[in-house]
Amino acid sequence: MKAYNLGPGWLAKFSVLTLLILVVLNLAVTTEARARIRHYQWKVDYLYFSPDCVEKVIIAINGQYPGPPIRARVGDTIVVELENGLPTEDVVIHWHGIHQVGTPWYDGTAFVSQCPINPGETFKYKFVVSRPGTYFYHGHFGMQRSAGFYGSLIVDLEQGEKEPYAYDGELSIILNDWWHRSMYDQETGLFSIPFRFVGEPQSLLIEGRGSYNCSLVPSGSVAGSGDCVNCNSSNPQCQPYILPVEPGKTYRLRITSVASLSSLNFILEGHNMTIVEADGYNVDPVVVENLDVYSGETYSVLFTANQNPSQNYWAAVNVRGRKPATPTGLAVLNYLPNPSSLLPSTPSPVSPVWNDFDYSLNQSKLIVARQGYEVPPPTPDRQLILLTTQNKVNGKIKWGINNVTYVPTSTPVLVALKYGLKKAYDPIPPPDYPTRPFNISSPPPNPNAIVGSGVYKFQFGSVVDVIIQNANMLNPNNSEIHPWHLHGHDFWVLGSGKGIFNPVTDPQGYNLNNPPLKNTVPVFPYGWVALRFRADNPGVWPFHCHVEAHFHMGMGVIFAEGWDRLPQLPKSILGCGLSKYL
């Protein structure tokens, strides 16, 4: 037997090597334990439901409304196998606030990032959640969000990390407006000549629950004839949502608005709220008595259950920005051990006057970034000024940007850019600035717009400023709030103001020290807002008004950067338009 001389110190070297291997294996195991795969199997289907006591057909997931919540940690992989059980309707799901870095094809936007999912098909979404915060998901095809197709998505900090604020418990709610007319009725009215508006919502929902006055339901119809509207005030589906709290404890309340039309104001009766998070980012704490929440926005607020513990209190939501024609939506802040059936004897809480836009603008300016977040670059490489216009196309009322109303093509834009399908979208890019003289205080003298599917293409890594300028609608003395949402990015909100944006003087007042990072921001009537972001996420990303009908009627644009850096796209997102020939 041959002997080997290992030399002096071989045992020590072996021990060090063994230790290093064990450390690496331990790190791998630890990382594996921290980063989990969260797997869900969902089926989307129609369902009879009574969110505000009036029965109607909604879009539900696994027979549940709102949809099943997703809870994950930073670094986790979310896998959702989505079966489309709707017999005659396509679907997609957008993961609102999730950047989809490296997976832009799972952003969930029909004809932008993917082909819609056909009836009977199953599509697998798979993406990593990289940032903690309060997010949500919703249908992004037609007006399916207004039919109840949404749910919450909350991402916690990595194991062992702590928020810079303390609380004893956590609660979460989704706010929504609700119509008794179906989304198909609403869509048909939007594209009719003459235009037929569905009107203001019948109810406001908190976590999918509201209460409509059944005595207002038309009577005289015959049950079972198809004319009868079922309204049952004792239906458990429309009983007030309960927020249980223990006296003396502090709670984090996560608030999300998926409203289709309404700007909302949230109140906890008798309790101040401290804003600590907006759209997934911690902000400097701000104490408020009530909170404006616009469609697409998410917040976390802290409150302490420090009121008289022998009674319960209202959690309430009211309409802002539009003349209210909808009753207050109510939930119950339940002081334990009081029974949840103990309803407050006080009147419904009252929000600020609906058209006090100064109040809203001032509240929005109170929200600034918490110390430690990245500050914006001092100057942009490119600036866009986007004028929100209400227009007409072939006699139909539309919304547009710089007098161009966006209409999606049948080929996903991501696919078209990646594979050079130049006939799949408008090769002429949309204008960076308004192309006509305009007066934001009056209806446009020429309301006619053109239809476009063009794309704003940015140099990868460049810094882009977007100025959104609000203007008058077709009707005199009428301008609306538009909450704007950007997919795939967050942006710094540099400033906002009234009147016409001045490109020389207004940038001098930009907040470059601690502007908030958000993915959704409101633009107030006859006002403007300035945003800045880095075009550093390879993909194709919608930027649009989050009012359901407005985007459906053309109020949006498409941003693209770094599409040539992407690998071969998954075959699962193909199959429509020109992409089906690849």
C-alpha positions as CSV (number, residue, x, y, z in Angstrom):
1,M,0.0,0.0,0.0
2,K,1.4,3.3,-1.1
3,A,1.8,6.0,1.6
4,Y,1.1,9.7,0.8
5,N,2.9,12.5,2.6
6,L,0.3,15.2,3.1
7,G,2.8,17.6,4.5
8,P,2.7,19.7,7.7
9,G,-0.5,21.4,8.6
10,W,-2.7,19.3,6.4
11,L,-5.2,18.7,9.2
12,A,-5.6,22.5,9.8
13,K,-6.0,23.1,6.0
14,F,-8.6,20.4,5.8
15,S,-10.5,21.8,8.8
16,V,-10.5,25.3,7.2
17,L,-11.7,24.0,3.9
18,T,-14.4,21.9,5.6
19,L,-15.5,24.9,7.5
20,L,-15.8,27.1,4.4
21,I,-17.8,24.4,2.6
22,L,-20.1,24.2,5.6
23,V,-20.5,28.0,5.7
24,V,-21.4,28.1,2.0
25,L,-23.9,25.2,2.4
26,N,-25.4,26.9,5.4
27,L,-25.8,30.1,3.5
28,A,-27.5,28.3,0.7
29,V,-29.8,26.5,3.1
30,T,-30.5,29.8,4.9
31,T,-31.2,31.6,1.6
32,E,-33.5,28.7,0.5
33,A,-35.4,28.9,3.8
34,R,-35.8,32.7,3.5
35,A,-36.8,32.7,-0.2
36,R,-39.9,30.6,-0.6
37,I,-42.1,29.6,-3.5
38,R,-45.7,30.7,-2.9
39,H,-47.8,28.6,-5.2
40,Y,-51.5,29.3,-5.9
41,Q,-54.1,27.6,-8.2
42,W,-56.9,30.0,-9.1
43,K,-59.9,29.7,-11.2
44,V,-61.7,32.8,-12.4
45,D,-65.4,32.5,-12.9
46,Y,-68.7,34.3,-12.7
47,L,-70.6,34.3,-9.4
48,Y,-73.9,35.6,-8.1
49,F,-72.9,37.8,-5.1
50,S,-74.5,40.6,-3.0
51,P,-71.7,42.9,-1.9
52,D,-74.1,45.7,-0.9
53,C,-77.1,43.5,-0.4
54,V,-78.2,43.8,-4.1
55,E,-77.4,40.6,-6.0
56,K,-75.5,40.8,-9.3
57,V,-73.0,38.8,-11.3
58,I,-69.4,39.4,-10.4
59,I,-66.0,38.0,-11.4
60,A,-64.6,36.0,-8.5
61,I,-61.5,33.8,-7.9
62,N,-62.1,30.4,-6.5
63,G,-65.6,31.5,-5.5
64,Q,-64.2,34.2,-3.3
65,Y,-64.8,38.0,-3.3
66,P,-62.5,39.9,-2.9
67,G,-60.0,37.5,-4.4
68,P,-57.7,35.4,-2.3
69,P,-55.0,37.5,-0.5
70,I,-51.4,36.9,-1.3
71,R,-48.9,37.3,1.6
72,A,-45.1,36.8,0.9
73,R,-41.7,38.0,2.0
74,V,-39.1,39.9,0.1
75,G,-37.3,37.5,-2.2
76,D,-40.1,35.0,-2.5
77,T,-41.3,33.7,-5.8
78,I,-45.0,34.0,-6.5
79,V,-46.5,31.3,-8.8
80,V,-50.1,31.7,-9.8
81,E,-51.7,29.1,-12.1
82,L,-54.7,31.0,-13.4
83,E,-57.5,29.1,-15.1
84,N,-60.0,31.2,-17.1
85,G,-63.4,29.7,-16.3
86,L,-65.3,32.6,-18.0
87,P,-67.1,30.9,-20.9
88,T,-66.8,33.8,-23.4
89,E,-64.4,36.3,-22.0
90,D,-60.6,36.7,-21.9
91,V,-58.7,37.6,-18.7
92,V,-55.3,38.8,-17.5
93,I,-54.1,39.8,-14.0
94,H,-51.9,42.9,-13.4
95,W,-49.7,42.8,-10.2
96,H,-50.0,46.4,-9.3
97,G,-46.8,47.9,-7.8
98,I,-44.7,44.8,-8.6
99,H,-41.8,45.9,-10.9
100,Q,-41.4,42.5,-12.7
101,V,-37.7,43.0,-13.1
102,G,-36.6,40.3,-15.5
103,T,-40.1,39.1,-16.1
104,P,-41.9,41.9,-17.9
105,W,-44.1,39.4,-19.7
106,Y,-45.8,38.6,-16.4
107,D,-46.9,42.2,-15.8
108,G,-50.4,41.2,-16.8
109,T,-51.5,43.8,-19.3
110,A,-53.5,42.5,-22.3
111,F,-51.9,43.3,-25.7
112,V,-49.0,45.1,-24.0
113,S,-47.1,42.4,-22.1
114,Q,-49.1,39.3,-23.2
115,C,-51.9,37.9,-25.2
116,P,-55.0,37.6,-23.0
117,I,-55.9,34.2,-21.6
118,N,-58.7,32.6,-23.6
119,P,-61.7,30.8,-22.0
120,G,-60.7,27.4,-20.7
121,E,-57.0,28.1,-20.8
122,T,-54.6,28.1,-17.9
123,F,-51.7,30.6,-17.7
124,K,-48.9,30.5,-15.2
125,Y,-47.6,33.8,-13.7
126,K,-44.2,33.4,-12.0
127,F,-42.3,36.4,-10.6
128,V,-40.1,37.5,-7.6
129,V,-41.3,40.1,-5.1
130,S,-38.2,42.2,-4.4
131,R,-39.6,45.0,-2.2
132,P,-41.7,45.1,0.9
133,G,-45.0,47.0,1.0
134,T,-48.7,47.1,0.4
135,Y,-49.8,46.1,-3.1
136,F,-52.7,44.4,-4.9
137,Y,-53.7,42.6,-8.1
138,H,-56.6,43.2,-10.5
139,G,-58.0,42.3,-13.9
140,H,-56.5,44.4,-16.7
141,F,-58.7,43.5,-19.6
142,G,-61.7,45.7,-20.5
143,M,-63.4,46.8,-17.3
144,Q,-63.1,43.6,-15.3
145,R,-61.8,45.4,-12.2
146,S,-65.2,47.1,-11.8
147,A,-66.8,43.6,-11.7
148,G,-64.9,42.6,-8.6
149,F,-61.8,41.1,-10.1
150,Y,-59.1,42.1,-7.5
151,G,-57.4,41.2,-4.3
152,S,-54.6,42.2,-1.9
153,L,-50.9,41.4,-2.2
154,I,-48.7,42.2,0.8
155,V,-44.9,41.7,0.9
156,D,-43.3,41.6,4.3
157,L,-39.7,42.5,5.2
158,E,-37.1,39.8,5.1
159,Q,-37.0,37.5,8.2
160,G,-35.4,39.3,11.1
161,E,-35.8,42.9,9.7
162,K,-38.1,45.4,11.4
163,E,-40.0,48.5,10.3
164,P,-38.8,51.8,11.7
165,Y,-42.1,52.1,13.5
166,A,-43.8,49.9,16.1
167,Y,-47.3,48.5,16.3
168,D,-49.1,45.7,18.1
169,G,-51.3,44.3,15.3
170,E,-52.1,44.6,11.7
171,L,-55.3,45.1,9.7
172,S,-56.0,45.4,6.0
173,I,-58.8,46.8,3.8
174,I,-59.6,47.4,0.2
175,L,-61.9,50.3,-0.8
176,N,-64.1,50.3,-3.8
177,D,-67.0,51.9,-5.5
178,W,-69.9,49.7,-6.8
179,W,-72.6,49.8,-9.4
180,H,-75.7,47.6,-9.8
181,R,-75.4,47.9,-13.6
182,S,-73.0,45.3,-15.1
183,M,-69.6,46.2,-16.5
184,Y,-71.1,45.3,-19.9
185,D,-73.8,47.9,-19.5
186,Q,-71.1,50.4,-18.5
187,E,-68.9,49.6,-21.5
188,T,-71.7,49.8,-24.0
189,G,-72.7,53.2,-22.7
190,L,-69.1,54.5,-23.1
191,F,-69.0,53.6,-26.8
192,S,-72.5,54.6,-27.7
193,I,-73.7,57.6,-29.7
194,P,-75.0,59.5,-27.8
195,F,-72.7,58.8,-24.9
196,R,-74.5,57.1,-22.0
197,F,-72.8,57.5,-18.6
198,V,-73.7,54.9,-16.0
199,G,-73.8,57.6,-13.3
200,E,-72.4,57.7,-9.9
201,P,-71.9,54.4,-7.9
202,Q,-74.7,53.1,-5.8
203,S,-72.5,52.0,-3.0
204,L,-69.0,52.3,-1.5
205,L,-67.5,49.1,-0.3
206,I,-64.9,48.4,2.5
207,E,-63.3,45.0,2.0
208,G,-66.0,44.0,-0.4
209,R,-68.9,44.9,1.8
210,G,-71.5,47.8,1.7
211,S,-75.1,48.4,2.4
212,Y,-77.7,49.6,-0.1
213,N,-81.2,50.7,1.1
214,C,-83.4,47.9,-0.2
215,S,-86.5,50.1,-0.1
216,L,-85.0,52.0,-3.1
217,V,-85.0,48.9,-5.2
218,P,-87.8,49.1,-7.9
219,S,-90.9,47.2,-6.8
220,G,-93.7,45.5,-8.8
221,S,-91.5,43.0,-10.7
222,V,-92.3,39.4,-10.6
223,A,-89.8,37.1,-8.9
224,G,-88.3,34.7,-11.3
225,S,-89.3,36.7,-14.4
226,G,-85.8,38.1,-14.9
227,D,-87.0,41.6,-13.9
228,C,-86.7,41.1,-10.2
229,V,-83.8,42.7,-8.4
230,N,-82.9,40.7,-5.3
231,C,-82.0,42.9,-2.3
232,N,-81.7,41.3,1.1
233,S,-80.3,43.5,3.9
234,S,-79.8,40.5,6.2
235,N,-77.5,38.7,3.7
236,P,-74.3,37.9,5.5
237,Q,-72.3,39.0,2.3
238,C,-73.2,42.6,2.9
239,Q,-72.9,42.8,6.7
240,P,-70.4,45.5,7.8
241,Y,-66.8,44.5,7.7
242,I,-65.3,44.2,11.2
243,L,-61.9,45.7,12.3
244,P,-61.3,44.1,15.7
245,V,-58.9,46.0,18.1
246,E,-57.9,45.8,21.7
247,P,-58.1,48.9,23.8
248,G,-54.8,50.7,24.2
249,K,-53.0,48.9,21.4
250,T,-51.5,50.4,18.2
251,Y,-52.4,49.0,14.8
252,R,-51.0,49.2,11.3
253,L,-53.9,49.5,8.9
254,R,-53.1,48.8,5.2
255,I,-55.5,50.7,2.9
256,T,-55.9,50.1,-0.9
257,S,-58.2,51.8,-3.4
258,V,-59.3,49.8,-6.4
259,A,-62.0,52.3,-7.2
260,S,-63.2,52.4,-10.8
261,L,-64.2,56.1,-10.8
262,S,-64.3,57.7,-7.4
263,S,-61.7,59.5,-5.4
264,L,-62.2,58.5,-1.8
265,N,-61.7,59.8,1.7
266,F,-61.2,57.4,4.6
267,I,-62.0,58.2,8.3
268,L,-61.6,56.3,11.5
269,E,-64.2,57.9,13.8
270,G,-62.6,59.6,16.8
271,H,-59.1,58.4,15.9
272,N,-56.2,60.2,14.3
273,M,-54.1,58.3,11.8
274,T,-50.4,58.5,11.2
275,I,-49.3,57.9,7.5
276,V,-46.2,55.8,7.5
277,E,-46.2,54.1,4.0
278,A,-47.3,55.1,0.6
279,D,-47.2,52.8,-2.5
280,G,-44.7,50.5,-0.8
281,Y,-42.3,53.1,0.6
282,N,-42.0,54.4,4.1
283,V,-42.6,58.1,4.4
284,D,-42.0,60.7,7.1
285,P,-44.8,60.2,9.6
286,V,-47.8,62.5,9.1
287,V,-50.8,62.8,11.4
288,V,-54.1,63.3,9.7
289,E,-57.8,63.2,10.7
290,N,-58.8,61.7,7.4
291,L,-57.0,60.4,4.3
292,D,-57.6,61.0,0.6
293,V,-57.0,57.7,-1.3
294,Y,-57.1,57.7,-5.1
295,S,-57.6,54.7,-7.3
296,G,-54.4,52.7,-7.5
297,E,-52.9,54.1,-4.3
298,T,-52.0,52.1,-1.2
299,Y,-51.2,53.4,2.3
300,S,-50.3,52.2,5.7
301,V,-51.5,54.2,8.7
302,L,-50.9,53.7,12.4
303,F,-53.7,54.4,14.9
304,T,-54.1,53.7,18.6
305,A,-57.3,52.3,20.1
306,N,-57.5,55.0,22.7
307,Q,-61.1,55.9,22.8
308,N,-63.9,54.9,25.2
309,P,-63.7,51.1,25.1
310,S,-67.3,50.5,26.0
311,Q,-68.5,51.3,22.5
312,N,-67.6,50.6,18.8
313,Y,-66.8,53.2,16.2
314,W,-67.3,53.8,12.4
315,A,-64.6,53.3,9.8
316,A,-66.0,55.3,6.9
317,V,-65.3,56.1,3.3
318,N,-66.8,59.0,1.3
319,V,-66.5,60.3,-2.3
320,R,-64.2,63.2,-3.0
321,G,-63.6,65.1,-6.2
322,R,-67.1,64.5,-7.6
323,K,-70.4,65.8,-6.4
324,P,-71.4,63.0,-4.0
325,A,-74.5,60.9,-5.0
326,T,-73.4,57.8,-3.1
327,P,-74.0,57.1,0.6
328,T,-71.1,56.7,3.0
329,G,-69.5,53.3,3.0
330,L,-69.2,51.9,6.6
331,A,-67.3,49.3,8.5
332,V,-67.1,48.8,12.3
333,L,-64.0,49.4,14.4
334,N,-64.8,46.8,17.0
335,Y,-63.3,47.4,20.5
336,L,-63.0,44.0,22.1
337,P,-64.6,42.4,24.0
338,N,-67.6,44.4,22.7
339,P,-69.7,42.2,20.3
340,S,-69.1,43.0,16.6
341,S,-72.9,43.4,16.3
342,L,-72.8,46.5,18.5
343,L,-73.1,49.2,15.8
344,P,-72.1,52.7,16.7
345,S,-75.0,55.0,17.5
346,T,-73.3,58.1,16.0
347,P,-73.9,59.5,12.6
348,S,-71.8,58.5,9.6
349,P,-68.5,60.5,9.7
350,V,-68.3,63.4,7.3
351,S,-65.4,64.1,5.0
352,P,-64.1,67.4,3.7
353,V,-66.3,69.1,1.1
354,W,-66.1,67.1,-2.1
355,N,-64.6,70.0,-4.2
356,D,-62.2,71.4,-1.7
357,F,-59.2,70.6,-3.9
358,D,-56.9,72.9,-2.0
359,Y,-57.3,70.5,1.0
360,S,-56.5,67.6,-1.2
361,L,-53.5,69.2,-2.8
362,N,-52.1,70.3,0.5
363,Q,-52.5,66.9,2.0
364,S,-50.7,65.3,-0.9
365,K,-47.8,67.7,-0.4
366,L,-47.4,66.5,3.2
367,I,-46.2,63.1,2.0
368,V,-42.4,63.1,1.6
369,A,-39.8,60.3,1.7
370,R,-38.4,59.0,4.9
371,Q,-34.7,59.7,5.4
372,G,-32.4,57.1,3.8
373,Y,-34.2,56.7,0.4
374,E,-32.5,57.5,-2.9
375,V,-32.9,61.1,-4.0
376,P,-33.6,61.8,-7.7
377,P,-31.0,62.7,-10.3
378,P,-30.7,66.5,-10.5
379,T,-31.7,66.8,-14.1
380,P,-33.5,64.7,-16.7
381,D,-32.3,63.5,-20.1
382,R,-35.7,63.9,-21.6
383,Q,-39.0,65.6,-20.7
384,L,-42.5,64.8,-21.8
385,I,-45.5,67.1,-21.3
386,L,-48.7,65.1,-21.5
387,L,-51.9,67.1,-21.8
388,T,-55.0,65.2,-20.7
389,T,-57.7,65.8,-23.2
390,Q,-61.3,64.7,-23.7
391,N,-61.9,64.2,-27.4
392,K,-64.1,62.8,-30.0
393,V,-63.3,60.1,-32.6
394,N,-66.0,59.4,-35.2
395,G,-68.5,61.1,-33.0
396,K,-67.7,59.0,-29.9
397,I,-66.4,60.6,-26.8
398,K,-62.8,59.5,-26.0
399,W,-60.0,60.4,-23.7
400,G,-56.5,61.2,-25.0
401,I,-53.0,62.4,-24.4
402,N,-51.9,65.4,-26.5
403,N,-55.0,64.7,-28.7
404,V,-54.1,61.1,-29.3
405,T,-56.4,58.4,-28.0
406,Y,-54.7,55.1,-27.3
407,V,-56.2,52.0,-28.8
408,P,-54.3,48.7,-28.3
409,T,-53.3,46.5,-31.2
410,S,-53.9,42.8,-31.5
411,T,-50.2,42.0,-31.0
412,P,-48.6,42.5,-27.6
413,V,-46.2,45.5,-27.8
414,L,-43.5,43.7,-25.9
415,V,-43.5,40.9,-28.5
416,A,-43.6,43.4,-31.4
417,L,-40.6,45.3,-30.2
418,K,-38.6,42.3,-29.2
419,Y,-39.0,40.5,-32.6
420,G,-39.2,43.6,-34.8
421,L,-42.8,43.2,-35.9
422,K,-43.0,46.8,-37.1
423,K,-46.5,46.4,-38.7
424,A,-47.9,45.5,-35.3
425,Y,-48.0,49.0,-33.9
426,D,-48.0,52.6,-35.1
427,P,-44.4,53.4,-36.2
428,I,-44.9,57.1,-35.6
429,P,-44.0,57.9,-32.0
430,P,-46.5,60.0,-30.0
431,P,-45.6,63.6,-29.5
432,D,-43.5,64.7,-26.5
433,Y,-45.5,67.9,-26.2
434,P,-49.0,69.1,-27.0
435,T,-49.3,69.7,-30.8
436,R,-52.1,72.2,-30.7
437,P,-52.5,75.5,-28.8
438,F,-54.7,74.9,-25.7
439,N,-56.5,76.7,-23.0
440,I,-56.9,74.5,-19.9
441,S,-59.9,76.5,-18.7
442,S,-62.1,75.9,-21.7
443,P,-63.3,73.0,-23.8
444,P,-61.0,72.3,-26.8
445,P,-62.1,74.3,-29.8
446,N,-61.4,71.3,-32.0
447,P,-62.3,68.2,-30.0
448,N,-61.4,65.7,-32.7
449,A,-58.5,63.4,-31.9
450,I,-56.6,60.8,-33.8
451,V,-56.2,57.1,-32.8
452,G,-52.7,55.9,-32.1
453,S,-50.8,52.9,-30.8
454,G,-47.4,54.5,-30.8
455,V,-44.7,53.9,-28.1
456,Y,-42.4,56.3,-26.3
457,K,-39.0,54.7,-26.5
458,F,-36.4,55.7,-24.0
459,Q,-32.6,55.1,-24.0
460,F,-31.9,52.5,-21.4
461,G,-30.9,54.0,-18.1
462,S,-31.9,57.5,-19.0
463,V,-33.7,59.8,-16.7
464,V,-37.2,60.9,-17.8
465,D,-39.4,63.7,-16.6
466,V,-43.2,63.5,-17.2
467,I,-45.4,66.5,-16.7
468,I,-49.1,65.7,-16.7
469,Q,-51.2,68.7,-17.4
470,N,-54.9,68.6,-16.6
471,A,-57.4,70.5,-18.6
472,N,-61.1,71.2,-19.2
473,M,-63.4,68.4,-20.5
474,L,-65.8,68.8,-23.4
475,N,-68.3,70.3,-21.0
476,P,-67.6,73.9,-19.8
477,N,-66.3,74.4,-16.3
478,N,-65.6,70.7,-15.8
479,S,-62.2,69.1,-15.0
480,E,-61.7,65.8,-13.2
481,I,-59.1,64.2,-10.9
482,H,-57.0,61.7,-12.8
483,P,-54.9,59.2,-10.8
484,W,-51.9,58.2,-13.0
485,H,-50.2,54.8,-12.6
486,L,-46.9,53.7,-14.1
487,H,-46.2,50.0,-14.6
488,G,-42.7,48.5,-14.0
489,H,-41.3,51.6,-12.1
490,D,-41.7,53.9,-9.2
491,F,-41.3,57.6,-9.8
492,W,-40.3,60.6,-7.7
493,V,-43.1,63.1,-7.3
494,L,-41.1,66.3,-7.8
495,G,-43.9,68.9,-7.5
496,S,-47.5,69.9,-8.4
497,G,-49.4,73.0,-8.8
498,K,-52.4,74.9,-10.2
499,G,-52.9,76.2,-13.7
500,I,-50.6,75.8,-16.7
501,F,-47.1,74.3,-16.0
502,N,-44.3,76.8,-16.6
503,P,-41.3,74.9,-17.9
504,V,-39.0,77.7,-16.8
505,T,-40.1,78.7,-13.4
506,D,-42.0,75.7,-12.0
507,P,-38.9,73.3,-12.0
508,Q,-37.2,75.8,-9.7
509,G,-39.6,74.7,-7.0
510,Y,-39.1,71.0,-7.4
511,N,-38.4,69.0,-4.3
512,L,-35.1,67.3,-5.0
513,N,-34.3,66.5,-1.3
514,N,-37.0,64.1,-0.2
515,P,-39.7,63.7,-2.8
516,P,-41.9,60.6,-2.3
517,L,-41.4,57.5,-4.5
518,K,-44.8,56.3,-5.7
519,N,-46.3,54.3,-8.6
520,T,-49.7,56.2,-8.6
521,V,-50.3,60.0,-8.2
522,P,-53.4,62.2,-8.6
523,V,-53.5,65.1,-11.0
524,F,-56.1,67.7,-9.7
525,P,-58.5,69.7,-11.9
526,Y,-56.9,72.4,-13.9
527,G,-53.5,71.5,-12.4
528,W,-50.2,69.7,-13.1
529,V,-47.8,67.2,-11.5
530,A,-44.2,66.6,-12.3
531,L,-42.7,63.0,-12.1
532,R,-39.1,61.7,-12.6
533,F,-38.0,58.1,-13.1
534,R,-35.1,56.0,-14.5
535,A,-35.9,54.0,-17.6
536,D,-33.9,51.1,-16.3
537,N,-36.3,48.2,-16.3
538,P,-36.2,46.3,-19.7
539,G,-39.7,45.9,-21.0
540,V,-42.8,47.7,-22.2
541,W,-44.9,49.5,-19.6
542,P,-48.3,51.2,-19.7
543,F,-48.6,54.7,-18.1
544,H,-52.3,55.5,-17.7
545,C,-55.2,57.0,-15.8
546,H,-56.3,54.4,-13.2
547,V,-60.0,55.4,-13.6
548,E,-61.3,52.3,-15.2
549,A,-63.4,54.0,-17.9
550,H,-60.8,56.6,-18.8
551,F,-58.1,54.1,-19.7
552,H,-60.6,52.0,-21.5
553,M,-61.5,55.1,-23.6
554,G,-57.9,55.9,-24.5
555,M,-56.3,57.8,-21.7
556,G,-52.9,56.1,-21.6
557,V,-49.5,55.8,-23.3
558,I,-46.8,53.0,-23.6
559,F,-43.2,53.4,-22.4
560,A,-40.5,51.1,-23.5
561,E,-36.8,50.7,-22.7
562,G,-34.2,47.9,-23.0
563,W,-36.5,45.5,-24.9
564,D,-33.5,44.4,-26.9
565,R,-31.8,43.2,-23.7
566,L,-34.5,40.6,-23.0
567,P,-34.0,36.9,-23.6
568,Q,-36.3,34.9,-25.8
569,L,-39.9,35.5,-24.6
570,P,-42.0,32.7,-23.2
571,K,-44.3,31.0,-25.8
572,S,-47.2,31.3,-23.3
573,I,-47.5,35.0,-23.9
574,L,-47.8,34.6,-27.7
575,G,-50.7,33.5,-29.8
576,C,-52.6,36.6,-30.9
577,G,-52.1,39.2,-33.7
578,L,-48.8,38.8,-35.6
579,S,-47.2,37.0,-32.6
580,K,-49.1,33.8,-33.5
581,Y,-46.9,33.4,-36.5
582,L,-43.6,33.3,-34.6
